[in-house]
Amino acid sequence: MTKNSGEPPKPITKAERDARKAFRQVEAEKAMTEHELAQKAFSQNRERLKAERLAREAAAPPPTKPKTVQGEGEMSGQKAGPANQPQLGGRAFSRLHEAGFIGRQLRLALFTSVTC
């Protein structure tokens, strides 16, 4: 329900219109000023963080090469990773190991891929 049920709205005088217009302009300028300040603070913070990150990256040692699996057989000398080695969860690995299906070389490869 509305307050003025059945009554026509009051006409707004020219003075009221001018006052509302002036008030809206002041509020809009205030909002734009706040927005500009927020943008400036955001930009300064982003630049500061970027400079810190670049300084950290410059001071950090270069990344090392991936480790290779040492041992005998076809797994020897290959890079450790999911493309070259099968991935098994702990329970599946344990069951296969208990049953004797996993040999020494495969156990070593699976262990290194799971722990990395």
C-alpha positions in Angstrom: 0.0 0.0 0.0 1.1 3.5 -0.7 0.8 6.4 1.7 -1.3 8.5 -0.6 -3.8 6.0 -1.7 -6.2 7.7 -4.1 -4.6 11.2 -3.8 -2.7 12.7 -6.7 1.0 13.5 -6.0 1.8 17.1 -4.9 3.3 19.2 -7.7 6.9 20.1 -7.0 7.7 23.8 -7.1 10.6 25.2 -9.1 12.5 26.0 -6.0 12.2 22.3 -4.8 13.4 21.1 -8.2 16.4 23.4 -8.2 17.3 22.4 -4.7 17.1 18.7 -5.6 19.1 19.2 -8.7 21.8 21.1 -6.7 21.8 18.4 -4.1 22.2 15.6 -6.7 25.1 17.4 -8.3 26.9 17.8 -5.0 26.3 14.1 -4.2 27.5 13.0 -7.6 30.7 15.1 -7.3 31.3 13.7 -3.8 30.8 10.1 -5.1 33.2 10.7 -8.0 35.8 12.1 -5.7 35.6 9.1 -3.4 35.8 6.8 -6.4 38.9 8.6 -7.7 40.6 8.4 -4.3 39.8 4.7 -4.1 41.2 4.1 -7.6 44.3 6.1 -6.8 44.9 4.1 -3.6 44.3 0.8 -5.4 46.7 1.7 -8.2 49.5 2.8 -5.7 49.1 -0.4 -3.7 49.2 -2.5 -6.9 52.4 -0.8 -8.0 54.0 -1.3 -4.6 53.1 -5.0 -4.6 54.4 -5.4 -8.1 57.7 -3.8 -7.2 58.0 -6.1 -4.1 57.3 -9.2 -6.3 59.9 -8.2 -8.9 62.5 -7.6 -6.2 61.7 -11.0 -4.7 62.0 -12.7 -8.0 65.3 -10.9 -8.8 66.7 -12.0 -5.5 65.5 -15.6 -5.6 67.8 -18.3 -7.1 66.9 -19.6 -10.5 64.6 -22.6 -10.6 66.3 -26.0 -10.6 65.8 -28.7 -13.2 63.4 -31.6 -12.3 65.1 -34.5 -10.6 65.6 -37.8 -12.5 65.0 -41.2 -11.1 68.2 -43.2 -10.5 68.2 -47.0 -11.0 68.2 -49.8 -13.4 65.9 -50.8 -16.2 63.7 -48.7 -18.5 62.9 -46.1 -15.8 66.6 -45.2 -15.5 67.4 -41.6 -16.5 63.8 -40.5 -17.2 62.4 -37.4 -15.6 60.1 -38.0 -12.7 56.6 -37.0 -13.4 53.1 -38.1 -14.1 53.7 -38.7 -17.9 56.4 -41.3 -17.3 55.3 -43.0 -14.1 52.0 -44.5 -13.0 50.2 -42.9 -10.1 48.7 -45.1 -7.4 47.1 -44.2 -4.1 48.4 -45.6 -0.9 45.8 -48.4 -0.5 46.2 -49.6 -4.1 50.0 -49.5 -3.8 49.9 -51.4 -0.6 47.6 -54.1 -2.0 49.7 -54.6 -5.1 52.9 -54.7 -3.1 51.5 -57.3 -0.7 50.4 -59.4 -3.6 53.9 -59.2 -5.1 52.9 -57.4 -8.3 55.1 -54.5 -7.7 58.9 -55.1 -8.2 61.7 -53.0 -6.7 62.1 -50.7 -9.7 58.4 -49.9 -10.0 58.1 -49.5 -6.2 60.9 -46.9 -6.3 59.3 -45.1 -9.2 55.8 -45.1 -7.6 57.2 -44.0 -4.2 59.1 -41.0 -5.7 56.1 -39.9 -7.7 53.7 -40.1 -4.8 56.0 -38.3 -2.3 57.0 -35.5 -4.6 
